[in-house]
Amino acid sequence: MDSHQLVAALPLDRSASAPLFRQLYAAIKSAILRGAISPGMALPPTRQFCQLLSVSRQTVLNAYALLSAEGYLDGAVGRGTYVSLAVPAPAAATAKTPAKAATLLRPLPARGQAMVAAMQQVAFHASALRAFRVGMPRIDHFPFHVWARLEGRRRRRPDHYFGYGDPAGFLPLRELLCVYLKASRGVQCTPQQIIITSGSQQALYLLSQLLLAPGDAAWMESPGYRGASGPLRAAGATVFPVPVDADGMDVAYGEMHCPHARLAYVTPSHQLPLGMAMSLPRRLALLAWAAREQAWLVEDDYDSEYRYAGAPLASLQGLDTAGCVIYVGTLSKVLFPGLRLGYMVAPPALAEPLVQAKALLDRHTAIVPQMALADFIADGHFGRHIRRTRTSNAERRDVLLGAIGRELDDQLVCGPADSGLELCAYFRGRRQEADVARAGLERGIELRPLGHYAQPEADGRCATPAGLLLGFAAIAPPEIEQGVQTLAAILRGRPLY
Ligand SMILES: Cc1ncc(COP(=O)(O)O)c(C=O)c1O
């Protein structure tokens, strides 16, 4: 290739915003990788090249300097500049056929495929909040100005905590959480047993990876939370669906049909999605089974701060004498989900392995939100916020129950509604949940079918009843009323005006 051909192969766009030396650098690099300029070929001297290209000599010098630093060019003063012989030919060959972004370079291995398929389909909301979104707390109540002040204060005074920190999390936060969990949830723990995670999702993932071998059986509430069954499947576990009834997980069923499971996942304070609490006899039966089988129990206590009637329920962890319960908590419901803060309380001997696994995953959770949360708790904002939102949630729950009672009593029957951010409503007659949900979306409301929580492995013995999960905590009362009107119109087949 002579100099003129070379110049033709290096298009420069003088109207582009990228500096010319960057364009020249990119064009030469691409020509080398395409094989248009071969290893060993001499590039024109800078004085001549700048004239050929009609650019300044400095432009060429800068481009050569970058390419030399990256190993594409070799050369010395007086000996000219050459394309490096070290540029491997295969790199040039593969670069000739750039991979199409739409197709995977090669199929995913089995583990990768299991990860992709594990959650069935990730549910997230790209649209604005509307009735009856599930899993969402009331965020317009959250004192963001206080939070911003607390984060700002920490950011203005960076200290050694801003370096790589303890994978278990910010110690002052773990100390505060320890006091809170003991007092409000009856959790028995020390700060050393608490590990801060990026939401409870990360805790569920870590636990599944650390505690299960491929093929191990794990009990899963049926219907139950995909965020828990997904990590179990991704770890290669065999998910064994265990039915739930008015007392929570049917432990006897699990013992009869899958006695040697290695782990059971439960939401004993507030079953997701059906809303009941696990009775004391069931809790004791579950703990006895786990102790006998040396099985782990993962207690997901995701929204128990919000209990509207009766005394707060103590945790399952507080009854554990065998060291089998791992308590998982989240700030997603009491603060807001986008914060991505959660924690787990491990039996003492499991804490260190979990800390190591957490370090492997992401070293530790971002420090500033942990610090802000510690200050938020220590300054009393946390308790105040929970009290305020509990009152608001209870009011909104009453509005929803009242509206369903008035408008839809012949169509729906509500499940337990004494805690949490949502309630389930069963169809009285035969209904296709999916059709109702689709009609809801067309009319601007979200109706989560209970079938969303069915385990694919479940057979008729743990069939999910037909109905809807309706979130109320984040929805203003007029919208709740309006949403119920819309739902009534859908269920009665009436047009909407
Ligand atoms: C049963 C259950 N556990 C945990 C969570 C919270 O998950 P995260 O802490 O990852 O936001 C939710 C949220 O909807 C949930 O329904």
The ligand as a Gaussian input file, in Angstrom:
#p B3LYP/6-31G(d) Opt

LIG

0 1
 C      -41.205000     -11.803000      49.607000
 C      -40.312000     -10.644000      49.326000
 N      -39.087000     -10.631000      49.846000
 C      -38.255000      -9.599000      49.630000
 C      -38.637000      -8.523000      48.874000
 C      -37.703000      -7.347000      48.720000
 O      -36.665000      -7.590000      47.896000
 P      -35.426000      -6.576000      47.833000
 O      -34.923000      -6.399000      49.226000
 O      -34.448000      -7.265000      46.974000
 O      -35.934000      -5.297000      47.282000
 C      -39.884000      -8.502000      48.291000
 C      -40.285000      -7.379000      47.422000
 O      -41.301000      -7.324000      46.813000
 C      -40.745000      -9.587000      48.524000
 O      -41.977000      -9.592000      47.996000

